[in-house]
Amino acid sequence: MPPVELWPAWRLAAPPGRAQLEPERGRYAYVYAVALHSAGRGGEAVTVPKESLAQHPGDRDTLLALISFNRDAGDFVTALEYAEQLARIPPADPSLGRFA
């Protein structure tokens, strides 16, 4: 059983929760990773979105989490790599294409 501070996210995303039952929905992994990070479990917090990114390579929230978690851990090189990956993703707003 997870610590009390992780219970809300645990119900949503933890094994055998929705992150494993619905891997096509990267949001569950993101929520669980944020809960882990908030609970001071940085190592685990980085692992969850890293694994999710393999299935959801263009997921902005996952990349933002990886940037933030790696930056907080002092791994600026990795944070920058994820930031560069995020910068290569076109904006989701189709109306922005008219400015190109």
C-alpha positions in Angstrom: 0.0 0.0 0.0 1.4 3.4 -0.9 1.9 6.2 1.6 -1.3 8.2 2.5 -0.2 11.2 0.4 -0.3 9.1 -2.7 -3.7 7.5 -2.3 -5.7 9.8 -4.7 -3.2 9.2 -7.5 -2.7 5.6 -6.5 -6.4 4.9 -7.1 -6.2 6.4 -10.5 -2.9 5.2 -11.8 -1.0 2.7 -9.7 -0.8 -1.1 -10.3 -3.1 -2.6 -11.0 -4.7 0.8 -11.7 -5.5 2.6 -14.9 -2.0 3.4 -16.0 -1.5 -0.3 -16.5 -5.0 -1.2 -17.6 -5.2 1.7 -20.1 -1.7 2.3 -21.3 -3.0 4.3 -24.3 -4.0 7.0 -21.9 -0.7 8.7 -20.9 -2.5 11.1 -18.6 -2.8 8.4 -15.9 1.0 7.9 -15.9 1.5 11.6 -15.7 -0.8 12.1 -12.7 0.9 9.2 -10.9 4.3 10.6 -11.7 3.3 14.0 -10.3 2.0 12.4 -7.1 5.3 10.5 -6.7 7.3 13.7 -7.3 5.2 15.6 -4.8 5.8 12.9 -2.2 9.5 13.2 -2.6 10.0 10.1 -4.6 11.9 11.7 -7.5 13.6 8.6 -8.8 10.3 6.8 -9.3 8.7 10.0 -10.6 11.2 10.1 -13.5 10.8 6.4 -14.3 7.0 6.5 -14.8 6.8 9.3 -17.5 10.0 8.0 -19.1 8.3 4.6 -19.7 5.0 6.4 -20.8 7.0 8.5 -23.3 7.9 5.4 -25.2 4.2 4.9 -25.9 3.3 8.5 -26.2 6.3 10.3 -27.8 4.4 13.5 -28.5 2.7 13.9 -25.1 3.4 17.5 -24.0 2.5 16.9 -20.3 4.8 13.9 -20.1 7.7 15.9 -21.6 7.0 18.8 -19.3 7.1 16.5 -16.3 10.4 15.0 -17.5 11.9 18.4 -18.0 10.8 19.6 -14.5 11.7 16.4 -12.7 15.1 16.2 -14.2 15.8 19.9 -13.6 14.8 19.4 -10.0 17.1 16.5 -9.7 20.0 18.6 -11.1 20.2 16.7 -14.3 20.2 19.8 -16.6 21.5 18.0 -19.6 18.7 15.5 -19.6 16.1 18.2 -18.9 17.4 20.2 -21.9 17.2 17.1 -24.1 13.5 16.7 -23.2 13.0 20.5 -23.7 14.5 20.2 -27.2 12.2 17.2 -27.9 9.2 19.2 -26.8 10.2 22.2 -29.0 10.2 20.0 -32.1 6.5 19.1 -31.5 4.2 21.3 -33.6 1.6 23.2 -31.6 -1.8 21.5 -31.3 -3.7 24.6 -32.3 -4.4 24.3 -36.1 -5.0 28.0 -36.3 -1.3 28.7 -35.6 -0.5 27.2 -39.0 -1.7 30.2 -40.8 1.2 32.2 -39.3 3.9 29.9 -40.7 
